[in-house]
Amino acid sequence: MTRPALVPDLSTLTLREATPAEKVLCWRINAASWAGRLTVDDYVLRETINGSGLLTGNGGIKYWVSVGSHITGGQDGESGGGEVIYASVESLWKEIVVRDGEGVRREGCWAIASVFTPEKWRRRGIAAQMMRKLAEWFDGEGGGGEYYSPLGWSSFPSLETHLPPGSSHSTDAKPLAASDLPPLCDRDVAAIIQDIRDAPLMPGTHTRLAFLPSYAQAEWHFGAEDHVASKLFTDRMPEVKGAISQSGETWGYWVHDFTENILLFLRLVSLYPPSSSAEEEKAILELSDVLRAAQVEAATWAFKSVVLWNPDRRTLGACKLALGLGEGEE
């Protein structure tokens, strides 16, 4: 019978930035959960590439480890200096727009990703303690769900909509390559900043903010999917990154998930203002064209579905149109 791993004294654990060797060790440990169809070595290479892009280069990503002393000899996750890595997490520097009593401005903030605890140390409070210390570090800089909210990390509901692939769908939307996206991302960012500037603050609300969907963010995802594709396929790459309407006012871009076999929208943009007129019908029609283009792309890769997160009312109308559903049908 296997004896349960001894629980470290949480007060003795230290949160610090990982050394280069510890980063690789963490990737090798969490590869069992996150490598998908990649080998461990290819997964480590992917994570190395992910750390040198527009978003993450020049200090845009920090790798953290929660470390402590050995409890018994031969622990998994030994960092090489007599310490054991009990948990790890990454922080990414992202751009936001903020509106408060001082006006509207662009700032940067840290976002968290890749919280991981090896199986033997889970449900011991280790990750929760690590997140508390990380929050303290963020606060010192001035800068889900299960352990985030109780520790002050507010989580938001995430609703998903799934569309089936559709190889026979016709669409007027034009395909987008990665090189087409930088100016579109700039337009998207400008529109979001204007929305934050124009929308009235709700009573009792003192601050509004939004993460800005920059091209650097999209490139981070594209780099990962391109690396995975290069290891899985010898004759093709996911060159179609999105689609845009003929008017140029509606577009979307996505990422190919070769582990889950889904096409996941990163961003779906409609620059038409809210309206109850014929312009609203045009906006929905153009969105449905982009969605159909995504369905065609999903069919090209034999994916099981197209996935959108948190669709608004206009997007839901476009989904119904793409599915051929009439008013009132679900």
C-alpha positions in Angstrom: 0.0 0.0 0.0 1.4 3.4 -1.0 1.9 5.8 1.9 0.4 9.3 1.4 2.8 12.0 0.8 3.6 14.1 3.8 2.2 17.6 3.8 4.8 20.4 4.0 4.4 23.1 6.6 2.8 25.9 4.4 4.4 28.6 6.5 7.9 27.4 5.4 7.1 27.5 1.6 8.6 30.4 -0.4 7.3 32.0 -3.5 10.0 33.2 -5.9 10.8 33.4 -9.6 11.9 30.1 -11.1 15.4 29.6 -12.3 15.9 28.6 -16.0 16.4 25.0 -14.9 13.3 25.1 -12.7 11.2 26.4 -15.6 12.1 23.3 -17.6 11.5 21.0 -14.6 8.0 22.5 -14.1 7.2 22.0 -17.8 8.3 18.4 -17.6 6.2 17.8 -14.6 3.0 19.4 -15.9 3.4 17.9 -19.4 1.3 15.0 -18.3 -1.6 17.4 -17.9 -1.0 20.0 -20.6 1.2 18.5 -23.4 -1.8 17.1 -25.3 -0.6 15.2 -28.3 3.0 16.5 -28.0 5.9 14.6 -26.7 7.4 16.0 -23.5 10.4 17.4 -25.3 8.2 19.0 -28.0 6.0 20.5 -25.2 9.1 22.0 -23.5 10.1 23.5 -26.8 6.6 24.9 -27.3 6.7 26.6 -23.9 10.2 28.0 -24.6 8.8 29.5 -27.8 5.8 30.9 -26.0 8.1 32.8 -23.7 9.8 34.8 -26.4 6.9 36.3 -28.4 5.6 39.9 -28.7 3.5 39.4 -25.5 6.0 37.5 -23.4 9.4 38.7 -24.5 11.5 41.3 -22.6 10.0 40.4 -19.2 6.4 40.0 -20.3 6.1 36.7 -18.6 7.3 35.6 -15.1 7.5 32.0 -14.0 6.9 31.4 -10.3 7.5 28.4 -8.0 6.4 27.6 -4.5 9.4 25.8 -3.0 10.3 24.2 0.3 12.7 21.8 1.9 12.6 18.0 1.5 10.3 16.2 3.9 11.7 12.8 2.9 14.4 11.9 0.3 13.8 11.5 -3.4 10.8 13.9 -3.8 9.5 14.5 -7.3 10.1 18.1 -8.4 13.5 18.5 -6.7 14.8 21.8 -8.0 18.5 20.9 -7.7 19.4 23.0 -4.7 17.9 20.8 -2.0 14.4 22.3 -2.5 11.2 20.8 -3.8 8.8 22.6 -6.2 5.4 22.1 -4.7 3.4 24.3 -7.1 4.0 26.7 -10.0 2.2 29.6 -11.7 2.9 32.1 -14.5 2.1 35.8 -14.7 1.7 37.7 -18.0 1.9 41.4 -18.5 -1.1 42.6 -20.5 -2.4 46.0 -21.6 -5.7 47.3 -20.2 -7.7 50.5 -20.6 -8.9 52.1 -17.4 -11.5 54.8 -16.8 -11.9 56.4 -13.4 -12.2 59.8 -11.9 -8.8 60.8 -13.5 -10.0 60.0 -17.0 -9.3 57.3 -19.5 -5.8 55.8 -19.9 -3.9 52.7 -21.0 -2.0 50.8 -18.4 -0.4 47.4 -17.9 -1.3 44.8 -15.4 -0.4 41.2 -14.5 -2.6 38.3 -15.4 -2.2 34.8 -14.1 -2.0 31.6 -16.0 -0.9 27.9 -15.7 -1.5 27.3 -12.0 -0.2 23.8 -11.4 0.3 21.5 -8.4 1.6 17.9 -8.9 -1.0 15.3 -8.2 0.6 14.1 -4.9 0.4 17.7 -3.4 -3.1 18.6 -4.5 -6.0 19.5 -2.1 -3.4 20.4 0.6 -3.8 24.2 0.4 -0.5 24.6 -1.3 -1.8 26.3 -4.5 -4.1 28.5 -2.4 -1.2 29.7 -0.2 0.9 30.3 -3.4 -1.9 32.5 -4.8 -2.1 34.5 -1.6 1.6 35.2 -1.8 1.3 36.1 -5.5 -1.5 38.5 -4.8 0.7 40.1 -2.1 3.5 40.5 -4.7 1.0 42.1 -7.2 -0.2 44.5 -4.5 3.4 45.3 -3.6 4.1 46.1 -7.3 1.2 48.6 -7.1 0.1 47.2 -9.8 -10.7 29.6 -12.0 -12.5 29.7 -9.6 -12.1 27.3 -6.7 -9.3 28.9 -5.0 -9.4 32.3 -6.7 -12.7 33.8 -5.3 -12.1 33.0 -1.6 -8.7 34.6 -1.9 -10.0 37.8 -3.5 -9.5 36.7 -7.1 -13.0 37.4 -8.5 -14.1 35.0 -11.2 -16.6 35.5 -13.9 -19.0 33.1 -15.5 -18.0 31.8 -18.9 -20.8 30.6 -21.2 -20.0 28.5 -24.3 -21.8 28.2 -27.7 -20.9 25.3 -30.0 -21.5 25.2 -33.8 -21.0 22.1 -35.8 -18.5 22.0 -38.7 -19.9 22.6 -42.1 -17.8 21.8 -45.2 -20.7 22.7 -47.6 -21.5 26.1 -46.2 -21.2 29.1 -48.5 -19.9 32.4 -47.1 -19.0 35.9 -48.4 -16.4 36.3 -45.7 -12.8 36.4 -46.8 -10.1 34.3 -45.0 -7.5 36.1 -42.8 -3.8 35.1 -42.4 -1.8 36.1 -39.3 -0.2 39.0 -41.3 -3.7 40.5 -41.9 -4.5 40.9 -38.2 -2.2 43.6 -36.7 -4.2 46.5 -38.2 -7.5 44.8 -37.4 -6.4 44.4 -33.8 -5.5 48.1 -33.7 -9.0 49.0 -34.9 -10.5 46.7 -32.3 -8.5 48.2 -29.5 -9.4 51.7 -30.6 -13.1 50.8 -30.6 -12.9 49.3 -27.1 -11.2 52.4 -25.7 -13.9 54.6 -27.3 -16.6 52.4 -25.8 -15.0 52.7 -22.3 -14.7 56.5 -22.8 -18.3 57.0 -24.0 -20.3 54.6 -21.8 -21.7 56.2 -18.6 -20.5 54.8 -15.3 -23.2 52.9 -13.4 -24.3 54.4 -10.1 -21.8 53.4 -7.4 -19.2 52.4 -10.0 -15.9 54.3 -9.8 -13.7 52.4 -12.2 -14.2 50.5 -15.5 -11.5 48.6 -17.2 -11.0 46.1 -20.1 -8.2 44.0 -21.3 -7.1 45.1 -24.8 -7.1 42.3 -27.5 -3.8 43.3 -29.0 -2.1 41.4 -31.8 0.6 40.4 -29.4 -2.0 38.4 -27.5 -3.2 36.7 -30.7 0.4 35.9 -31.8 1.0 34.2 -28.5 -1.8 31.7 -29.3 -0.8 31.4 -33.0 2.8 30.5 -32.0 1.6 27.6 -29.8 -0.8 26.2 -32.4 1.8 26.5 -35.2 4.3 24.6 -33.2 1.8 21.9 -32.4 0.8 21.6 -36.0 4.4 21.4 -37.2 4.9 18.3 -34.9 1.7 16.6 -35.9 1.5 17.2 -39.6 4.0 17.0 -42.4 1.9 18.4 -45.2 -0.2 21.3 -43.8 -0.3 24.2 -41.4 -3.2 26.2 -39.9 -2.7 29.2 -42.2 -6.3 30.5 -42.0 -6.5 32.3 -38.7 -9.8 34.0 -39.2 -12.3 35.6 -41.6 -13.6 39.1 -42.4 -16.7 40.4 -44.0 -16.8 42.1 -47.4 -17.5 45.5 -45.7 -14.5 45.1 -43.4 -16.6 46.0 -40.4 -17.0 42.4 -39.0 -14.3 39.9 -38.4 -13.1 37.1 -36.2 -10.0 35.1 -35.5 -9.5 31.7 -33.9 -7.1 29.1 -32.7 -7.0 25.4 -33.7 -7.0 23.1 -30.7 -5.6 19.9 -32.0 -6.0 18.1 -28.6 -9.7 18.8 -28.1 -10.3 18.9 -31.9 -12.2 22.2 -31.8 -11.9 25.6 -33.5 -11.9 28.2 -30.7 -12.7 31.8 -31.4 -10.3 34.2 -29.7 -12.2 37.3 -30.8 -15.3 38.1 -32.8 -15.7 41.8 -33.7 -18.7 43.8 -35.1 -18.0 47.5 -35.4 -21.7 48.3 -36.2 -23.3 50.3 -33.3 -26.4 48.7 -31.6 -29.5 49.3 -33.7 -33.0 48.0 -34.4 -32.9 49.0 -38.0 -31.7 47.3 -41.2 -28.1 48.0 -40.1 -28.6 45.5 -37.2 -29.8 42.9 -39.7 -26.7 43.6 -41.8 -24.5 43.2 -38.7 -26.0 39.8 -37.9 -25.7 38.7 -41.5 -22.0 39.6 -41.6 -21.4 37.8 -38.3 -23.1 34.7 -39.6 -20.8 34.8 -42.7 -17.8 34.8 -40.4 -19.2 32.0 -38.3 -19.9 30.0 -41.5 -16.2 30.5 -42.5 -15.2 29.1 -39.1 -17.5 26.1 -39.7 -15.8 25.5 -43.0 -12.3 25.8 -41.4 -13.4 23.3 -38.7 -14.6 20.8 -41.3 -11.2 21.2 -43.1 -9.5 19.9 -40.0 -12.2 17.3 -39.2 -12.9 19.1 -35.9 -16.0 18.3 -33.9 -17.1 21.9 -33.3 -16.6 25.7 -33.4 -16.6 27.2 -29.9 -17.5 30.8 -28.9 -17.3 32.1 -25.3 -19.9 34.5 -23.9 -21.8 35.4 -27.1 -23.9 38.6 -26.9 -27.4 38.9 -28.3 -26.2 39.9 -31.7 -23.8 37.0 -31.9 -26.5 34.6 -30.8 -28.7 35.9 -33.6 -25.8 35.2 -36.0 -25.4 31.7 -34.6 -29.1 31.0 -35.3 -28.7 32.3 -38.8 -25.6 30.2 -39.4 -27.6 27.2 -38.2 -30.6 28.0 -40.4 -32.8 28.5 -37.4 -35.8 30.9 -37.5 -36.9 33.4 -34.9 -37.8 31.7 -31.7 -36.1 28.5 -32.5 -33.3 27.3 -30.2 
